[in-house]
Amino acid sequence: MKPFDSPVAHSSAASWSRTAVIAIACAALIVTLSMGVRQSFGMFMQPIGREFGIGREYFGFAIAVQNLLFGLAQPFVGAIADRYGVRRVLVVGALVYAAGLIMAGLTLSPGGIMASLGVLVGLGLSGTTFVVVLTGVARLVSPQQRSMAFGLVTAGGSFGQFAVVPIAQALIAGWDWRGALFGLCVFILLTIVAAIGIRPPVQDPAAAVVGEPAGGLGKALSDAAAHPHYWLLNAGFFVCGFHIAFIATHFPAYLVDQGIAAGVGASALALVGLFNIAGSYLFGLWGGRHSRPRLLAALYAARAVAIAIFLAVPLSGASALVFAAVFGFLWLGTVPLTNGAVASMFGVRYLSTLYGVVFLSHQVGSFVGAWVAGRLYDTTGSYTPIWIASIALGLLAAGVSWLTRDDAVAARPLLRPAESTP
């Protein structure tokens, strides 16, 4: 078999059920709103900093705490979703997320920004984004349809960035940053309505999935901990989080520092979302036809090349927008590929928990990317070191992903080196 081939490439997918189509649409809407609001926080860095007299390190650290809690809570939130259902977790997560935005809009001190945007929003995100909604979708589609379904939902997150970031900028301009946060809160509350459309399966198909771990959650976690390729996925996803948090949090301010109009930063983040609609969908589609780890390797390598070229050419508004479009195509394509790889290894019964652990690695990377970038800027007055680190980490993630295999755990002993399927 060719390296990029996968058995599912030669199997016909069953037709989409009405329940699955509704769930995919609602999941995409939820991710559109929750991730769209989250990706707009970089627009708040400068107005909040001016009002409270705080540097970029402090705001970056608040977003870093948000990302870290988002990840730390994820395995536990995933376990709750596996046990009690996706919809309940989505509702509670949306309420906590909305409370964080309201608190941020009312706060009178920098500490309030940390508690609201950092702590509450971080916890709320853990119940309203990819880990939870993709599990709800995974249980309603066949294994052959799974990567494509994940890509469609992930594309929703990209559309959210394209649609919500400009709205956030307009709200800040018209209502100040406090009013903008109240306006964005309405979007988060709409996710509660969308959660109704993610119904539990009549009969859990997870029981029929090849490689489904017997012995409950403890056995599933034990199998994952003993599987070297699972940890390689964790390593690659750390780099993904580093890249995304750095760009989303600091890119608009970086452009302003270089004399580029503030509106270009908002347009750049919107372009990231627009082009990732195509990227997420296509990587999800390709993940059902080719090796997901090899696609991840190509994606991470392409990120490193894109950053290197961006730094090498003279900076202008046009070059910033071109970079945003290219990087946007590569933005969240990692999500359907990584989630699909975890499902391929271990099945979907405990997917929220097992993908939640991998997502924790992503969020640790996000913590480092958001905070260290601000720290280095306040110390050196430059983002150059973090750009260089981003290139190096992209190449490292490409190498790690190239070595990864996502065969079902039942297909071979867990600790043996990966072998090609005949």
C-alpha positions in Angstrom: 0.0 0.0 0.0 1.3 3.5 -0.8 2.3 5.7 2.2 -0.6 8.1 1.6 -3.2 5.4 1.0 -5.8 4.4 3.6 -8.3 1.5 3.5 -11.1 4.0 3.8 -10.1 5.5 0.5 -11.4 2.5 -1.3 -14.6 2.0 0.7 -17.9 3.6 -0.1 -19.4 5.7 2.7 -23.0 5.2 3.7 -25.4 8.0 3.0 -25.6 10.7 5.6 -28.6 10.3 8.0 -30.9 13.2 8.7 -29.8 13.1 12.3 -26.2 13.3 11.4 -26.7 16.2 9.0 -28.6 18.2 11.6 -25.9 17.4 14.2 -23.1 18.5 11.8 -24.9 21.8 11.0 -25.5 22.5 14.7 -22.0 21.5 15.7 -20.6 23.8 13.0 -22.7 26.7 14.3 -21.6 26.1 17.9 -17.9 26.1 16.9 -18.5 29.1 14.6 -19.7 31.2 17.5 -17.5 29.9 20.4 -14.3 29.9 18.4 -15.2 33.1 16.5 -15.5 35.0 19.8 -12.3 33.4 21.1 -10.3 34.4 18.1 -11.4 38.0 18.4 -9.7 38.5 21.8 -6.5 39.8 20.1 -8.5 42.9 19.1 -9.0 43.7 22.7 -5.3 43.8 23.7 -4.6 47.4 23.0 -7.9 49.1 24.3 -7.8 47.0 27.5 -4.1 47.7 27.9 -4.6 51.5 27.5 -7.5 51.6 30.0 -5.7 49.6 32.8 -2.1 50.6 31.9 -1.0 47.0 31.5 1.7 45.7 29.1 1.3 43.0 26.5 2.8 40.4 28.8 -0.1 40.8 31.2 -2.9 40.5 28.6 -0.9 37.8 26.8 -0.7 35.9 30.1 -4.4 36.2 30.7 -5.0 34.7 27.3 -2.3 32.1 28.1 -4.2 31.2 31.3 -7.4 30.9 29.3 -5.7 28.5 26.9 -4.1 26.5 29.7 -7.4 26.1 31.6 -9.1 25.3 28.3 -6.7 22.4 28.0 -6.4 21.3 31.6 -10.2 21.0 32.0 -10.7 19.2 28.7 -10.0 15.6 29.7 -12.3 16.0 32.7 -15.0 17.8 30.6 -14.6 15.1 28.0 -15.1 12.3 30.6 -18.3 14.1 31.8 -19.5 14.3 28.2 -18.7 10.6 27.7 -20.7 9.7 30.8 -23.6 12.2 30.9 -24.0 13.4 27.3 -22.7 16.1 25.0 -25.7 18.4 25.2 -25.6 18.9 28.9 -21.9 19.8 28.8 -22.5 22.3 25.9 -25.2 24.1 27.9 -23.1 24.4 31.0 -20.1 25.4 29.0 -22.0 28.2 27.2 -23.3 29.6 30.5 -19.8 29.7 32.0 -18.4 31.3 28.8 -21.1 34.0 28.8 -20.5 34.7 32.5 -16.8 35.3 31.7 -17.6 37.8 29.0 -20.1 39.7 31.2 -17.6 39.8 34.1 -14.9 41.1 31.8 -17.2 43.9 30.5 -17.9 44.9 34.1 -14.5 44.6 35.7 -12.7 47.6 37.1 -9.2 46.1 37.5 -6.6 44.1 35.6 -7.2 41.2 38.1 -10.8 41.1 36.8 -9.5 40.6 33.3 -7.5 37.6 34.5 -10.4 36.1 36.3 -12.9 36.6 33.5 -11.1 36.3 30.1 -8.5 34.0 31.7 -10.3 31.7 34.1 -14.0 31.7 33.3 -13.7 31.9 29.5 -11.1 29.2 29.5 -13.4 26.9 31.4 -16.3 27.8 29.2 -14.4 27.0 26.1 -13.6 23.5 27.3 -17.3 22.7 27.1 -18.2 24.5 23.9 -15.6 23.6 21.3 -14.0 20.8 19.3 -13.5 18.0 21.8 -17.1 17.9 22.9 -18.9 18.7 19.6 -16.8 16.4 17.5 -17.5 13.5 19.8 -21.2 14.2 19.4 -20.8 14.1 15.7 -18.5 11.1 15.6 -21.1 8.8 17.2 -23.6 9.6 14.5 -21.5 8.9 11.4 -19.7 5.9 10.0 -15.9 5.6 10.3 -15.7 6.3 6.6 -17.6 9.6 7.0 -15.8 10.7 10.1 -12.8 12.7 8.8 -15.1 14.5 6.4 -17.6 15.3 9.1 -14.8 16.6 11.4 -13.6 18.8 8.5 -17.1 20.3 8.0 -17.4 21.1 11.7 -13.9 22.5 11.9 -14.6 24.7 8.9 -17.4 26.2 11.1 -14.7 27.4 13.5 -12.9 29.0 10.6 -16.1 30.8 9.4 -16.6 32.1 12.9 -13.2 33.7 12.8 -14.0 35.2 9.4 -17.4 36.5 10.5 -17.0 37.4 14.2 -13.6 39.2 14.2 -14.8 42.0 12.0 -18.0 42.2 14.0 -15.9 42.5 17.2 -13.8 45.2 15.7 -17.0 47.1 14.7 -18.4 46.7 18.2 -15.3 48.0 19.8 -15.3 51.0 17.5 -19.0 51.7 18.2 -19.6 50.6 21.7 -16.0 50.6 23.3 -14.5 47.3 24.4 -16.9 46.8 27.3 -20.0 47.0 25.1 -18.3 44.8 22.5 -17.9 42.0 25.1 -21.6 42.3 26.0 -22.5 42.0 22.3 -20.3 38.9 21.9 -22.0 37.3 24.9 -25.2 37.1 22.8 -23.4 34.9 20.3 -22.3 32.5 23.0 -25.9 32.2 24.4 -27.1 31.2 20.9 -25.0 28.0 21.2 -27.4 26.7 23.8 -30.1 26.6 21.1 -27.8 24.9 18.6 -27.0 22.2 21.2 -30.5 20.9 20.9 -29.6 19.6 17.4 -26.8 17.3 18.6 -28.8 14.2 19.6 -27.4 11.1 21.2 -27.4 8.0 18.9 -30.2 5.6 19.3 -27.7 2.8 19.5 -24.1 3.7 20.3 -22.1 2.6 17.2 -18.9 2.7 19.3 -19.5 -0.9 20.4 -18.9 -2.0 16.8 -15.7 0.0 16.2 -12.6 -2.1 15.5 -10.1 -1.5 18.3 -12.6 -0.3 20.8 -10.9 -0.8 24.2 -12.6 -3.2 26.6 -12.6 -2.6 30.3 -14.0 0.9 30.5 -12.3 4.3 30.6 -9.4 3.1 32.8 -8.5 0.5 30.1 -8.8 3.1 27.4 -6.5 5.5 29.2 -4.1 2.7 29.9 -4.0 1.7 26.3 -3.4 5.3 25.2 -0.6 5.9 27.8 1.2 2.8 26.5 0.9 3.7 22.8 3.9 5.7 21.6 2.2 7.1 18.5 -0.5 8.6 20.7 2.2 10.7 22.4 3.7 11.6 19.1 0.3 13.1 18.2 0.4 15.0 21.5 3.8 16.5 20.6 2.7 17.7 17.2 -0.5 19.2 18.6 1.6 21.2 21.1 3.2 23.0 18.2 -0.2 23.6 16.6 -1.4 25.4 19.8 1.8 27.4 20.0 1.4 28.7 16.4 -2.3 29.5 16.7 -2.2 31.3 20.1 0.8 33.4 19.0 -0.8 34.5 15.7 -4.3 35.1 17.1 -3.1 37.0 20.1 -0.2 39.0 18.8 -0.4 39.4 15.1 -2.6 42.5 15.0 -0.3 44.3 17.5 2.8 43.1 15.5 1.4 44.8 12.4 0.6 48.0 14.2 4.2 48.1 15.6 5.5 47.9 12.0 3.4 50.9 10.9 0.6 48.8 9.3 -3.0 50.2 9.8 -4.9 48.5 12.7 -7.7 47.5 10.3 -5.2 45.3 8.4 -4.8 43.2 11.5 -8.5 42.6 11.8 -8.7 41.8 8.1 -5.8 39.4 8.4 -7.5 37.5 11.2 -10.7 37.4 9.2 -8.7 36.1 6.2 -7.3 33.3 8.4 -10.8 32.2 9.1 -12.0 32.5 5.5 -9.2 30.5 4.0 -9.4 27.9 6.8 -12.9 27.1 5.8 -11.5 25.5 2.7 -8.4 24.2 4.5 -10.4 22.5 7.3 -12.8 20.9 4.8 -10.1 19.7 2.5 -7.8 18.3 5.1 -10.8 16.5 6.6 -11.7 15.1 3.2 -8.1 14.1 2.5 -7.9 12.5 5.9 -10.5 10.0 4.8 -8.4 9.1 1.8 -4.8 9.3 2.8 -2.5 8.9 5.8 -3.6 11.4 8.4 -0.1 11.6 10.1 1.6 12.2 6.7 -0.9 15.0 6.0 -0.1 16.5 9.4 3.6 16.4 8.6 3.0 18.2 5.3 0.8 20.8 7.1 3.4 21.6 9.8 6.2 21.8 7.3 4.1 24.2 5.2 3.5 26.4 8.2 7.3 26.7 8.8 7.9 27.6 5.1 5.1 30.2 5.2 6.5 31.9 8.2 10.0 32.0 6.8 8.8 33.5 3.5 6.7 36.1 5.4 9.8 37.2 7.4 12.0 37.2 4.3 9.9 39.5 2.1 9.4 43.3 2.8 6.4 43.8 5.2 3.4 45.5 3.8 -0.4 45.4 4.2 -0.5 43.2 1.1 2.2 40.7 2.4 0.4 40.5 5.7 -2.9 39.6 4.0 -1.2 37.0 1.8 0.5 35.4 4.8 -2.8 35.4 6.6 -4.5 33.6 3.7 -1.8 31.0 3.4 -1.5 30.4 7.1 -5.3 30.4 7.3 -5.5 27.4 4.9 -3.2 25.6 7.3 -4.9 26.9 10.5 -7.2 24.2 11.8 -6.6 21.4 9.3 -4.8 19.7 12.2 -8.1 19.2 14.1 -9.9 16.7 11.8 -6.7 14.9 11.2 -5.6 14.6 14.8 -9.1 13.8 16.1 -9.5 11.3 13.3 -6.2 9.7 14.2 -7.3 9.3 17.8 -10.6 7.8 16.8 -8.8 5.4 14.4 -6.5 4.3 17.2 -9.0 3.9 20.0 -12.6 4.1 18.7 -15.2 6.7 19.7 -16.5 5.4 23.0 -14.1 7.5 25.0 -13.1 9.9 22.3 -13.9 13.0 24.3 -11.5 11.9 27.0 -8.7 10.7 24.8 -8.8 13.6 22.4 -9.2 15.8 25.4 -5.8 14.7 26.6 -4.3 15.4 23.2 -6.1 18.8 23.2 -4.5 19.5 26.6 -1.1 19.3 24.9 -2.4 21.8 22.3 -3.4 24.2 24.9 -0.1 24.0 26.8 1.4 25.0 23.5 -1.1 27.8 23.3 -0.2 28.9 26.8 3.5 29.1 25.8 2.8 30.8 22.5 0.5 33.6 24.0 2.5 34.3 27.1 6.1 33.9 26.0 5.5 36.1 22.9 4.2 38.9 25.2 7.1 38.3 27.7 9.7 38.5 25.0 8.2 41.6 23.4 8.1 43.5 26.7 11.7 42.4 27.4 13.3 42.9 24.0 10.8 45.1 22.1 10.7 42.6 19.3 8.7 39.5 18.2 11.6 38.2 16.1 12.7 35.5 18.6 9.2 34.0 18.7 8.9 34.0 14.9 12.1 32.1 14.7 11.0 29.6 17.3 7.7 29.1 15.3 9.7 28.0 12.3 11.9 25.6 14.3 8.9 24.1 16.1 7.0 23.7 12.8 9.8 21.7 11.3 10.1 19.6 14.5 6.3 18.9 14.4 6.6 17.8 10.8 9.3 15.3 11.6 7.3 13.9 14.6 4.2 13.6 12.5 6.0 11.8 9.8 7.0 9.1 12.3 3.4 8.7 13.6 1.0 5.9 12.7 -2.7 5.8 13.6 -3.5 2.1 13.2 -6.2 0.7 15.6 -4.7 -0.5 18.8 -6.0 -4.0 18.2 -4.1 -4.1 14.8 -0.7 -4.6 16.4 1.1 -4.8 19.7 1.2 -1.3 21.1 4.9 -0.9 21.7 6.2 -2.4 18.5 7.6 -0.1 15.8 5.1 0.9 13.1 4.9 -1.4 10.1 3.4 -0.8 6.7 0.1 -2.5 6.0 0.6 -5.0 3.1 
